[in-house]
Amino acid sequence: MPDRTREIELYQNEGALLQVGTSQVISFTNFDTSTSATVTFDDSSPNNGAWNSGETATIGGNAAQLLGTGLSYAGVKVTIAGITLANIQLSTPVQTALLTANGVQSLHFYNADGSEADPAALLDSLATQLVTALSTGIPPLLQGTVNLILANPLQYVQNNALLTMNLTAGGELPFVPCFAAGTMIMTRLGEVAVEDLCVGDELLTIDNGFRPLRWIGTRFLSARQLQQAPHLRPIRIEAGALGNDLPVRPLVVSPQHRCLIRSEIARRIVGEREVLAAAKHMLAVEGISVVETAAPVTYYHLLLDTHELLISNGTPSESFFLGPMAMSGISAADRFEIMTLFPEICSQEAHHVMPPARKFLVGHIAKSIVARAIKETTPVIEYRQYINA
């Protein structure tokens, strides 16, 4: 019965307790901030790489329970002096999971493919529709108050938006990491297909030259498994999609696999020019998409002594990271082997011993950087630089 771990964004419920059921309405202000949380669960019922309702779990070391999953709809109403001027309900819902740990309820928002959903995007859509609704037909005596709302519609939405939730018992939150078979990895001997690599091969890293490969892990997902869990389907990055002709050929990775972003936009938003973003958070980029075919896939995990940026199909992306997210998709036997190879790492908090090669971006930040790059028509990787001096 393997234990699995993943990191998710949680929005703590600061209002009345929610239950599994339909048409529950709650103010968005109860969920206006998020925190990253580590979820560990006993993946035994079934053993499918997902946290299923009923499986034992912990969040931050406290006993946790997945109460249910369903859909949430965002809406906002403007009523002044008893007159309703706008009543907006978004037609597109967001997938929602209701969790509890240590007596505290939280919500987790996610997309149909299993990637993190940013509820702030719902507010942006509401604010846009609110401006349209209040632009005409306002009684003159109410125009002054409406003008105050229009001066900062997003702030009004943040303070007044409501979520209507339809939740049912059950659901799952899945995770699986790494490269797909066929990926070409740069080594001291040139490019080698990931499935042909051997422990001891020297891989080219951006920061530290050639470094030996210490461990290789694999996970096979059948066509049936991918049909049952479409959020585990690989993501294909077309040649040149990241900018500057990178990758040099199509790159297929798992949704959670992190690739390098190198841009001035990243520096402006998070203070660092080079950052790592999960492939699933870059889907807005033209040429990056979920592989919809039902063909089976094998994912490969490449572990070095330190977390490194490797050259995969010509573009920088991460090696296997011994941290809370990266250990979730491997078997108990694989974990035992890693603990034997790296006892000094596995006996402590991994991120203290194996620091990440670059800053990891949470979902909404990564999507913001990508959206800004699209708006400014700049590439995700603004220039090539394979080796840092």
Residue pairs with C-beta under 8 A, 6 or more apart in sequence:
1 42
1 43
1 44
1 47
1 332
2 42
2 43
2 44
2 47
2 331
2 332
2 335
3 40
3 41
3 42
3 43
3 332
4 40
4 41
4 43
4 49
4 51
4 175
4 327
4 328
4 329
5 38
5 39
5 40
5 41
5 324
5 325
5 327
5 328
6 38
6 39
6 51
6 173
6 175
6 324
6 325
6 328
7 36
7 37
7 38
7 39
7 324
7 325
8 36
8 37
8 39
8 108
8 110
8 116
8 173
9 34
9 35
9 36
9 37
9 108
9 109
9 116
9 362
9 363
9 364
10 34
10 35
10 36
10 37
10 59
10 99
10 106
10 107
10 108
11 31
11 32
11 33
11 34
11 106
11 107
11 108
11 109
11 119
12 31
12 33
12 35
12 104
12 105
12 106
13 26
13 30
13 31
13 104
13 105
13 106
13 107
14 29
14 30
14 31
15 26
15 27
15 30
16 26
17 105
18 24
18 26
18 98
18 105
18 165
18 167
19 167
20 67
20 68
20 98
20 167
20 168
20 169
21 166
21 167
22 166
22 167
23 164
23 165
23 166
24 164
24 165
24 166
24 167
25 162
25 163
25 164
25 165
26 162
26 163
26 165
27 160
27 161
27 162
27 163
28 74
28 119
28 123
28 158
28 161
28 162
28 163
29 158
29 159
29 161
31 107
31 119
31 163
32 158
36 362
37 59
37 60
37 106
38 59
38 60
38 324
39 51
39 57
39 58
39 59
39 64
39 173
40 57
40 58
40 59
41 51
41 55
41 56
41 57
41 58
41 64
42 55
42 56
42 57
43 49
43 50
43 51
43 52
43 55
44 55
45 52
45 54
45 55
46 52
48 172
48 174
48 225
48 228
48 229
49 174
49 175
49 176
49 229
49 232
49 328
49 329
50 172
50 173
50 174
50 175
50 229
51 57
51 66
51 172
51 173
51 174
52 66
52 170
52 171
52 172
53 66
53 67
53 68
53 69
53 169
53 170
53 171
53 172
54 66
55 66
56 63
57 63
57 64
57 65
57 66
58 64
58 101
59 99
59 101
59 102
60 101
60 102
62 101
62 102
63 101
63 102
64 99
64 100
64 101
64 102
65 99
65 100
65 101
66 97
66 98
66 99
66 171
66 172
66 173
67 98
67 99
67 100
67 167
67 169
68 97
68 98
68 167
68 168
68 169
68 170
68 171
69 95
69 96
69 97
69 98
69 167
69 168
69 170
69 171
69 172
70 95
70 96
70 98
70 165
70 166
70 167
70 168
70 171
71 93
71 94
71 95
71 96
71 165
71 166
72 93
72 94
72 96
72 107
72 109
72 163
72 164
72 165
72 166
73 89
73 90
73 93
73 163
73 164
73 165
74 89
74 90
74 94
74 119
74 122
74 123
74 125
74 126
74 161
74 162
74 163
75 87
75 88
75 89
75 90
75 126
75 161
75 162
75 164
76 86
76 88
76 126
76 130
76 156
76 157
76 160
76 161
76 162
77 84
77 86
77 87
77 88
77 160
77 162
78 84
78 85
78 86
78 87
78 130
78 133
78 134
78 146
78 149
78 156
78 160
79 85
80 142
80 145
80 146
81 141
81 142
83 139
83 142
85 133
85 134
85 138
85 142
85 146
86 130
86 133
86 134
88 126
88 129
88 130
88 133
89 164
90 122
90 125
90 126
90 129
92 125
94 109
94 110
94 111
94 117
94 119
94 122
95 109
95 110
95 111
95 112
95 117
96 107
96 108
96 109
96 110
96 165
96 167
97 107
97 108
97 109
97 110
97 171
97 173
98 105
98 106
98 107
98 165
98 167
99 105
99 106
99 107
99 108
100 106
108 173
109 116
109 117
109 118
109 119
110 116
110 117
110 173
111 117
112 230
112 231
113 230
113 231
113 233
113 255
113 280
113 290
114 173
114 174
114 229
114 231
114 232
114 255
114 280
115 231
115 255
115 278
115 280
115 281
115 283
115 363
116 280
116 281
116 362
116 363
116 364
117 363
118 363
118 364
118 367
120 364
121 364
121 367
122 161
123 154
123 157
123 158
123 161
124 154
126 157
126 161
127 153
127 154
127 156
127 157
130 149
130 153
130 156
130 157
131 150
131 153
134 146
134 149
134 150
134 153
135 150
138 146
149 156
172 229
174 229
174 231
174 232
175 256
175 325
175 328
175 329
176 219
176 221
176 232
176 254
176 255
176 256
176 299
176 328
176 329
177 254
177 256
177 257
177 299
177 301
177 320
177 325
177 326
177 328
177 329
178 217
178 219
178 253
178 254
178 257
178 299
178 300
178 301
178 302
178 320
178 329
179 185
179 194
179 252
179 253
179 254
179 257
179 299
179 300
179 301
179 302
179 312
179 317
180 194
180 234
180 252
180 253
180 254
180 297
180 298
180 299
180 300
181 193
181 194
181 195
181 297
181 298
181 300
182 193
182 194
182 195
182 252
183 193
183 194
183 251
183 252
183 253
183 300
183 312
183 313
184 191
184 192
184 193
184 194
184 249
184 312
184 313
184 314
185 191
185 192
185 193
185 194
185 197
185 203
185 302
185 310
185 311
185 312
186 203
186 204
186 310
186 311
186 312
187 197
187 201
187 202
187 203
187 204
187 210
188 201
188 202
188 204
188 210
189 201
192 201
194 300
194 302
194 312
195 298
195 300
197 203
197 213
197 216
197 300
197 302
198 213
198 216
199 213
199 214
199 215
199 216
200 212
200 213
201 212
201 213
202 210
202 211
202 212
202 213
203 210
203 211
203 212
203 213
203 302
203 304
203 308
203 310
203 319
204 210
204 310
204 311
204 386
205 211
205 304
205 308
205 309
205 310
205 319
206 308
206 309
206 310
206 311
206 316
206 357
206 385
206 386
206 387
206 388
207 308
207 309
207 357
207 388
208 306
208 308
209 387
211 304
211 305
211 306
211 308
212 304
212 305
213 302
213 303
213 304
214 303
214 304
214 305
214 341
214 342
215 301
215 302
215 303
215 320
215 337
215 338
215 341
216 300
216 301
216 302
216 303
217 300
217 301
217 303
217 320
217 330
217 334
218 298
218 299
218 300
218 301
219 298
219 299
219 301
219 329
219 330
219 331
220 296
220 297
220 298
220 299
221 232
221 296
221 297
221 298
221 299
222 296
223 294
223 295
223 296
225 232
226 232
226 233
226 294
226 295
226 296
226 297
227 294
230 290
231 255
232 254
232 255
233 255
233 290
233 291
233 292
233 297
234 252
234 253
234 254
234 255
234 290
234 291
234 297
234 299
235 252
235 253
235 254
235 255
235 257
235 279
235 280
235 283
235 288
235 289
235 290
235 291
236 250
236 251
236 252
236 288
236 289
236 290
236 291
237 247
237 250
237 251
237 252
237 253
237 259
237 279
237 282
237 287
237 288
237 315
238 250
238 287
238 288
239 245
239 247
239 248
239 249
239 250
239 287
240 246
240 247
240 287
241 247
241 285
241 286
241 287
241 288
241 380
242 259
242 285
242 315
242 379
242 380
242 381
243 378
243 379
243 380
243 381
243 382
244 379
244 381
244 382
244 383
244 384
245 314
246 314
246 315
246 381
246 384
247 312
247 313
247 314
247 315
248 313
248 314
248 315
249 313
249 314
250 313
251 259
251 312
251 313
251 315
251 317
252 291
252 297
253 259
253 279
253 312
253 317
254 279
254 299
254 329
255 278
255 279
255 280
255 290
256 278
256 279
256 280
256 325
257 278
257 279
257 317
257 318
258 276
258 277
258 278
258 279
258 317
258 318
258 360
259 276
259 277
259 279
259 282
259 315
259 316
259 317
259 318
260 274
260 275
260 276
260 309
260 315
260 316
260 317
260 358
260 381
261 274
261 275
261 276
261 277
261 361
261 366
261 369
261 380
261 381
262 273
262 274
262 316
262 380
262 381
262 382
262 383
262 385
263 273
263 369
263 373
263 378
263 379
263 380
263 381
263 382
264 273
264 378
264 382
265 369
265 372
265 373
265 376
265 378
266 272
266 273
266 274
266 275
266 369
267 273
269 365
269 368
269 369
269 372
270 359
270 361
270 365
270 369
272 358
272 359
274 358
275 358
275 359
275 360
275 361
275 366
275 369
276 318
276 356
276 357
276 358
276 359
276 360
276 361
277 361
277 366
277 369
277 370
278 361
278 363
278 366
279 288
281 361
281 363
281 366
281 367
281 370
282 288
282 366
282 370
282 380
283 289
283 290
284 367
284 370
284 371
284 374
285 370
285 373
285 374
285 380
291 297
299 329
301 320
301 326
301 329
301 330
302 310
302 319
302 320
303 319
303 320
303 322
303 338
303 341
304 319
304 320
306 354
306 355
306 357
307 318
307 319
307 321
307 322
307 354
307 355
307 356
307 357
308 318
308 319
308 357
309 316
309 317
309 318
309 319
309 357
309 358
310 316
310 317
310 318
310 319
311 386
315 381
316 381
316 386
318 357
319 357
320 326
321 350
321 354
321 356
322 338
322 342
322 345
322 346
322 350
322 353
322 354
323 350
323 351
323 354
323 356
324 350
324 351
327 335
327 338
327 350
330 338
338 346
339 346
344 353
345 353
345 354
361 369
370 380
373 379
373 380
